[in-house]
Amino acid sequence: MKIKNETKVGILAAFAIALLIIGYNFLKGNSIFTSETTLYARYTQVDGLAVSKPVLINGFQVGRVDHLELKSDGSIIATLKIKDEYQIPENTLARLESTDLLGGKAIVMVLGNSKVMAKDGYTLNANVEKSLMESVQPVQKKAEMIITKMDSILTSVNSILNPNFQKNVDKSFTSIAATLGSLEATSKKVDALVGSESSKLSGILSNVEAITVNFKNNGAKIDAILTNLNTVTDKAAALNFKQTIDNANKAVADLQVMVNELKAGKGTLGQLLNDTKMYDNLTNAAKNLDNLMIDLKANPKRYVHFSVFGGGNKTDK
């Protein structure tokens, strides 16, 4: 039986279309001849994640990212296609991780320990791990700080290697050497002085040792002398204090006798304090003396008579 050309063209076209569909899905990572489980994961950001990115478990691909959808709250729902031959526990974590330094992302499954497996349409727990560049940023900042410090250290080293600084350092070392030489000469002089005066020092030390031995041998006598001296001073202090108290008591007694006599009107001062007649007489005398002084100032000729030429006395009338 002869096949017509039209039939051959149709069969070839159908085969080409089927091959094209299979190739397209293969390039997208879609599984054509095997069934898949659809799972979901919600992320706050999906930088570097795209459709057909792999879903990995310990580096082994078990599925792919089929679709990404932006929700009204700003979150992104990732649709994951997992091969049915792989069972995913419900408490599995779908972590978004970097796969290269260029920012490419993949979803890495951290399998949970639940005995209940995720069914078709289940939403897994998800989180986003820092990218490699984000992880390197703290190290980069520290490296920049270290480079800055190294730059300042190199600047300091350059200043130290400056010829003027080296000259100053050489002068300093020269001065230190001269100072050490002076100290050495001084120490030699001290050694010579100690050597020449060693006999005198030995004699002084011998005398000091003899004095200390005498103190040690006569310690009991010295203690007795000090005890007697303390006793004498205590007695003298006690006697002086007693005499002072007796004198004070006697003075107070004499003062009391005088006060009693004054109150009794004895003596001139007592009469003056207690006799009103004497007070009145003194008052009258003072008043008369005051009148006399006034009259004396007013009429001095009545009381004083003198003549320039020695004439006789005249009496005022």
C-alpha positions as CSV (number, residue, x, y, z in Angstrom):
1,M,0.0,0.0,0.0
2,K,1.4,3.3,-1.1
3,I,1.2,6.1,1.4
4,K,0.3,9.4,-0.1
5,N,2.6,12.4,0.2
6,E,-0.1,14.4,2.1
7,T,-0.2,11.7,4.8
8,K,3.6,11.7,5.1
9,V,3.6,15.5,5.5
10,G,0.9,15.4,8.1
11,I,2.7,12.6,10.1
12,L,5.9,14.5,9.9
13,A,4.2,17.8,11.0
14,A,2.6,16.1,14.0
15,F,5.9,14.5,15.0
16,A,7.6,17.8,14.7
17,I,4.9,19.5,16.8
18,A,5.1,16.8,19.4
19,L,8.9,17.1,19.5
20,L,8.7,20.8,19.8
21,I,6.3,20.6,22.7
22,I,8.5,18.0,24.4
23,G,11.7,20.0,23.8
24,Y,10.0,23.2,25.1
25,N,8.9,21.6,28.3
26,F,12.2,19.9,28.7
27,L,14.0,23.2,28.4
28,K,11.6,24.7,31.0
29,G,12.3,21.7,33.2
30,N,8.8,20.4,33.0
31,S,8.3,16.7,33.5
32,I,6.2,15.3,30.7
33,F,6.1,11.6,31.3
34,T,6.0,11.6,35.1
35,S,3.3,13.0,37.5
36,E,4.2,15.8,39.9
37,T,3.0,17.2,43.3
38,T,2.2,20.9,43.4
39,L,3.4,22.6,46.6
40,Y,3.5,26.3,47.5
41,A,5.9,28.6,49.5
42,R,5.4,32.2,50.5
43,Y,8.4,34.6,50.4
44,T,8.9,38.3,51.3
45,Q,11.4,38.7,48.5
46,V,12.7,36.4,45.7
47,D,15.7,38.3,44.4
48,G,17.4,36.0,41.8
49,L,14.7,33.4,41.8
50,A,13.0,32.6,38.5
51,V,10.7,30.0,36.9
52,S,12.4,26.7,36.2
53,K,14.9,27.2,39.1
54,P,15.6,23.9,40.8
55,V,14.2,22.6,44.1
56,L,17.0,20.8,45.9
57,I,17.4,18.4,48.8
58,N,21.0,18.1,49.9
59,G,22.1,19.3,46.5
60,F,19.9,16.8,44.6
61,Q,17.1,18.2,42.4
62,V,13.7,16.9,43.3
63,G,11.6,19.5,41.5
64,R,11.5,22.9,40.0
65,V,9.8,26.3,40.4
66,D,6.8,26.4,38.1
67,H,5.3,29.8,38.7
68,L,5.8,33.0,40.7
69,E,2.8,35.2,41.7
70,L,2.8,38.6,43.5
71,K,0.1,39.0,46.1
72,S,-1.6,42.3,47.1
73,D,0.3,42.3,50.5
74,G,3.7,42.3,48.7
75,S,4.5,38.7,49.3
76,I,5.4,36.3,46.5
77,I,3.8,32.8,46.2
78,A,6.1,30.3,44.5
79,T,4.5,27.3,42.9
80,L,6.8,24.2,43.3
81,K,6.5,21.1,41.2
82,I,7.9,18.1,43.1
83,K,8.2,14.6,41.5
84,D,5.7,12.2,43.0
85,E,8.5,9.7,43.8
86,Y,9.8,12.1,46.5
87,Q,7.7,12.5,49.7
88,I,8.0,15.8,51.5
89,P,7.0,16.0,55.3
90,E,4.6,18.8,56.2
91,N,7.1,20.6,58.5
92,T,9.7,20.8,55.8
93,L,11.3,24.2,55.4
94,A,11.6,25.7,51.9
95,R,14.6,27.9,52.2
96,L,15.6,30.3,49.4
97,E,19.4,30.2,49.1
98,S,22.1,31.6,46.8
99,T,23.7,29.2,44.4
100,D,26.5,31.4,43.0
101,L,28.2,34.7,43.4
102,L,26.1,36.3,40.7
103,G,22.9,36.2,42.8
104,G,21.3,33.1,41.3
105,K,18.8,31.5,43.7
106,A,17.4,28.0,44.3
107,I,14.9,26.5,46.8
108,V,16.6,24.2,49.2
109,M,14.4,21.8,51.1
110,V,15.3,21.2,54.8
111,L,13.3,18.0,55.5
112,G,11.3,17.9,58.7
113,N,10.6,15.0,61.0
114,S,6.9,14.9,60.6
115,K,5.3,11.6,59.6
116,V,2.5,13.4,57.8
117,M,3.5,14.0,54.1
118,A,2.6,17.2,52.3
119,K,-0.3,16.7,49.9
120,D,-1.0,18.4,46.6
121,G,-1.7,22.2,47.2
122,Y,0.0,22.3,50.6
123,T,1.9,25.5,51.6
124,L,5.3,24.9,53.1
125,N,7.1,27.1,55.7
126,A,9.7,29.3,54.0
127,N,12.5,31.7,54.8
128,V,15.1,33.6,52.9
129,E,18.8,33.1,53.6
130,K,21.2,36.0,53.0
131,S,23.0,36.0,49.7
132,L,26.7,35.3,49.4
133,M,27.3,39.0,48.7
134,E,25.2,40.0,51.8
135,S,27.2,37.6,53.9
136,V,30.4,38.9,52.6
137,Q,29.5,42.5,53.3
138,P,30.5,42.4,57.1
139,V,33.8,40.8,56.1
140,Q,34.3,43.5,53.5
141,K,33.7,46.3,56.1
142,K,36.2,44.7,58.4
143,A,38.7,44.4,55.5
144,E,38.3,48.1,54.7
145,M,38.9,49.0,58.4
146,I,42.0,46.8,58.5
147,I,43.3,48.4,55.2
148,T,42.7,51.9,56.8
149,K,44.7,50.9,59.9
150,M,47.4,49.4,57.8
151,D,47.6,52.6,55.8
152,S,48.0,54.7,59.0
153,I,50.7,52.2,60.2
154,L,52.6,52.5,57.0
155,T,52.3,56.3,57.2
156,S,53.8,56.1,60.7
157,V,56.6,53.8,59.5
158,N,57.4,56.2,56.7
159,S,57.6,59.0,59.2
160,I,59.9,56.9,61.3
161,L,62.1,56.1,58.3
162,N,62.4,59.9,57.6
163,P,66.1,60.9,57.6
164,N,65.5,63.8,60.1
165,F,63.9,61.3,62.5
166,Q,66.8,58.9,62.1
167,K,69.2,61.8,62.9
168,N,67.2,62.6,66.0
169,V,67.2,58.9,67.0
170,D,71.0,58.8,66.5
171,K,71.4,61.9,68.7
172,S,69.2,60.3,71.3
173,F,71.3,57.1,71.4
174,T,74.5,59.2,71.6
175,S,73.0,61.1,74.6
176,I,72.0,57.8,76.2
177,A,75.5,56.4,75.7
178,A,77.1,59.6,77.2
179,T,74.7,59.3,80.2
180,L,75.6,55.7,80.7
181,G,79.3,56.6,80.6
182,S,78.7,59.3,83.3
183,L,76.9,56.8,85.4
184,E,79.7,54.3,85.0
185,A,82.3,56.9,86.1
186,T,80.2,57.9,89.1
187,S,79.8,54.3,90.2
188,K,83.6,53.9,89.9
189,K,84.1,56.9,92.2
190,V,81.5,55.6,94.6
191,D,83.3,52.2,94.7
192,A,86.6,54.0,95.3
193,L,85.1,56.1,98.1
194,V,83.6,53.0,99.8
195,G,86.9,51.2,99.5
196,S,88.8,54.0,101.1
197,E,86.3,54.6,103.8
198,S,85.5,51.0,104.5
199,S,87.6,51.0,107.7
200,K,85.7,54.0,109.1
201,L,82.4,52.4,108.2
202,S,83.5,49.2,109.9
203,G,84.3,51.2,113.0
204,I,80.9,53.0,113.0
205,L,79.1,49.7,112.5
206,S,81.1,48.2,115.4
207,N,80.1,51.1,117.7
208,V,76.5,50.8,116.7
209,E,76.6,47.1,117.4
210,A,78.2,47.7,120.8
211,I,75.5,50.3,121.6
212,T,72.7,47.9,120.7
213,V,74.3,45.1,122.8
214,N,74.4,47.5,125.8
215,F,70.8,48.4,125.3
216,K,70.0,44.7,125.1
217,N,72.0,43.9,128.3
218,N,70.5,46.8,130.2
219,G,67.0,46.5,129.0
220,A,65.6,45.6,132.4
221,K,67.3,48.5,134.1
222,I,66.0,50.9,131.4
223,D,62.5,49.6,131.9
224,A,62.8,50.1,135.7
225,I,64.1,53.7,135.2
226,L,61.2,54.5,132.9
227,T,58.7,52.9,135.3
228,N,60.1,55.0,138.2
229,L,60.0,58.1,136.0
230,N,56.4,57.5,135.1
231,T,55.5,57.0,138.8
232,V,57.2,60.3,139.8
233,T,55.6,62.3,137.0
234,D,52.2,60.8,137.9
235,K,52.6,61.8,141.6
236,A,53.8,65.3,140.7
237,A,50.9,65.8,138.4
238,A,48.5,64.5,141.1
239,L,50.0,66.9,143.7
240,N,49.9,69.9,141.5
241,F,46.3,69.2,140.6
242,K,45.3,68.8,144.2
243,Q,47.0,72.0,145.2
244,T,45.3,73.9,142.4
245,I,41.9,72.6,143.5
246,D,42.6,73.6,147.1
247,N,43.6,77.1,146.1
248,A,40.5,77.5,144.0
249,N,38.3,76.4,146.9
250,K,40.0,78.8,149.2
251,A,39.5,81.7,146.8
252,V,35.8,80.9,146.4
253,A,35.4,80.8,150.2
254,D,37.1,84.2,150.6
255,L,34.9,85.7,147.9
256,Q,31.8,84.3,149.6
257,V,32.9,85.9,152.9
258,M,33.3,89.3,151.2
259,V,29.9,89.1,149.5
260,N,28.3,88.2,152.9
261,E,30.0,91.3,154.5
262,L,28.8,93.5,151.8
263,K,25.3,92.3,152.2
264,A,25.5,92.9,156.0
265,G,26.7,96.5,155.5
266,K,30.1,96.1,156.9
267,G,32.9,98.3,155.8
268,T,32.7,101.5,153.7
269,L,31.7,99.6,150.5
270,G,29.0,97.8,152.5
271,Q,27.6,101.0,154.0
272,L,27.7,102.6,150.6
273,L,25.7,99.8,149.1
274,N,23.1,99.6,152.0
275,D,23.0,103.0,153.7
276,T,20.6,105.4,151.8
277,K,21.7,108.4,153.8
278,M,25.2,108.2,152.5
279,Y,23.8,108.0,149.0
280,D,21.7,111.1,149.6
281,N,24.7,113.0,151.1
282,L,26.9,112.1,148.1
283,T,24.1,113.2,145.8
284,N,23.7,116.6,147.6
285,A,27.5,117.0,147.7
286,A,27.6,116.4,144.0
287,K,24.8,118.9,143.4
288,N,26.5,121.6,145.5
289,L,29.8,121.0,143.7
290,D,28.0,121.4,140.4
291,N,26.4,124.8,141.6
292,L,29.7,126.0,142.8
293,M,31.4,125.3,139.5
294,I,28.6,127.1,137.7
295,D,29.0,130.2,140.0
296,L,32.7,130.0,139.6
297,K,32.5,130.3,135.9
298,A,29.9,133.1,136.1
299,N,31.8,135.2,138.8
300,P,35.4,134.3,138.9
301,K,36.4,137.6,140.6
302,R,34.4,136.7,143.6
303,Y,36.8,133.8,144.3
304,V,40.1,135.0,142.7
305,H,41.7,138.5,143.4
306,F,45.0,139.7,141.8
307,S,46.6,143.0,140.7
308,V,49.1,143.5,137.9
309,F,50.8,146.4,139.9
310,G,50.6,144.8,143.3
311,G,47.6,146.9,144.5
312,G,45.5,146.1,147.5
313,N,42.8,143.5,147.4
314,K,39.3,144.7,146.6
315,T,36.2,142.9,147.6
316,D,33.2,142.6,145.4
317,K,30.1,143.8,146.8
